[in-house]
Structure formats: C-alpha cells, structure tokens
Amino acid sequence: VQLQASGGGLVQPGGSLRLSCAASEFSLAYFRIGWFRQVPGKEREGVSCTSSTDGSTYYADSVKGRFTISRDNPKNTVYLQMNSLKPEDTAVYYCATDLISTHCGDSVIKDDYDYWGQGTKVTVSS
C-alpha cells in the first residue's frame, strides 16, 4: 500500500496550493481518505476527509470555508485545495487511509488510520 502526497511548497499568506494524494497498489475509490497536518512538537491533527460512499466530507473548523477536498477516482488521486492560506497552516501535510472504512463520520482522528503517505511540506510566509 502506497500513498504519495505532493504539491507542497512556499506560498504567501492569502495564496493557494493544491495538494495531491496518489495511491498505488489499491484503489482509493473504495475507502475514506483523510488529510492530516503536523508541526514540530504538536500532535498530528485531522484536517479533512472524503468518504467513498456518499460523497460526504469533513473539515476541521480551522480550515472550513478555505480548504476543499475532492477525489478523482480514475486517476486514483485525492486532492486538497487550500485557499486563503494563513501562516498557521504551515505544517507537513499527510494523507492516510485504513483500507477498511468508507465513511468519514464527524471527526478525523489519526489513530483510526493505518497507512500514511510520506508527507509534503507547506510553508505560508511572506
């Protein structure tokens, strides 16, 4: 099981980035996919999630209205469009799945996910 996160970089406050999470060796169309972020010294926090069944999504309050998660099943990829970026969005972003669950529910908790991409770094700074 491999997940490859990409698309991070340096962006000014107010700017945008689109992160990609590409899967290999399995089809992400059948599973929920979560995005997480982590800064040094802090717990990895759930940012967003996309369900595989009903199209439902979850967003942490800190990103609601600014981030949009989507999936392109033929490309076996999930995206996280990040707009109106703030310095506090600076982190390493990871995508993950558990290869079991299909629905995100009302939270995104790292302990519920077993398979992780390598992370892509996002820096928001002027």
N, C-alpha and C positions, 0 to 999 in steps of 0.2 A: 504494500500500500504506500503510495507516494502522493504527497501534496506539495506543490511548488508555488509559493507565494512570490509575487513580483510586483513592480510598479512603484515602489517607494522612492523617496528622494528628498531633496531640499526644496521647500516652497515657502513663499512669503505668506504672512498672515492674510487671510481673505482669499487665498488661492485654492486651487483644486488639484486633486490627484485621483487616479483610478487604480486601485489595487486589483490584481488578478490572482486567483487560486486555481491552478490547473491540476487535475487529478490524472493519475495513471494507475493502471492495474486494477481499477474498479470504476464503475460508473457512478458519478455523484448524483445522477438523476434520481436515485432511489433513496437518498439519505439527506438528513438535515446537514447543513454546513454552517459552522459558526466562524465568526471573526473575533479575535481577541487582540489585546494590546498589553504591552508591559514596558514599564520604565524601571530603571535600576532601583532596587530597594523596595519595590512595591509588588503586590500580588498581580498576577495576570488577570485582567478583567475582561468580561464579555462585552463586546461592542454591538454585535448584530448577529442575526441568524436567519437563514432561509429554510423553510420547510420544503420537503419534496412532494408532499401530497396535495395540499390545498393552496399552495402559494402564499401562505401566511408568513409574516416576517416579524422579527423582534428587533428593537433598537434600545440601547441604553439611553437613559434620559439625557446624558451628556452629549449625545450625538443626534438625537431625534430632530428631524427637520433639516439636518445638514448632510447626513450620510444616507445613501441608498444602496441596498444590497439587491443583486439580481443574479440570475443564472442563465447560462447558455448551454443547455444540455447537449446539443450536437457537438459543441466544442469542448464539452466536459470541463467547463470552467465556471467559477462563481466570481462575481465582481463586487467590489465595494467602492462606489463612487463617493468621494469625500469632497464636499464643497464648504466654503466659508471656514476654512481651516484656521485653527487657533493655536497659539504656542503650546497650550496644554494638550493638544492632540499629538504632540511629539512622543514617539514610542516605537518599539518594534512591534509590528503587526503580524499576527499568525492566523492561519486558517486551520480548521480542525473538523474532524468527524468522529463518530464512534462505530460506523458501519452497522448500526442496529436501528437507531431511532430515525423516524421520518418527520416528526413534528417538533418545532422549537419550543412550544409552550410559552410561559410568561417569564422566562429567565434564560440566561446563557451562563452556565457555570463550568469552569474549566475542568473540574473533577468528573464531569459527565462525558468528557471527550477523550478518546484514546489515541487518535492518530493525528499527528501535527505536521504542518509544513515547517520549513526552516526559518521562516520569518523574513520580513522585509522592513527596513528602517525608514521611518517617516520623520523628517525634521521640519518643523514650522518655525521659521525665524526670519527676521528682517536683516 
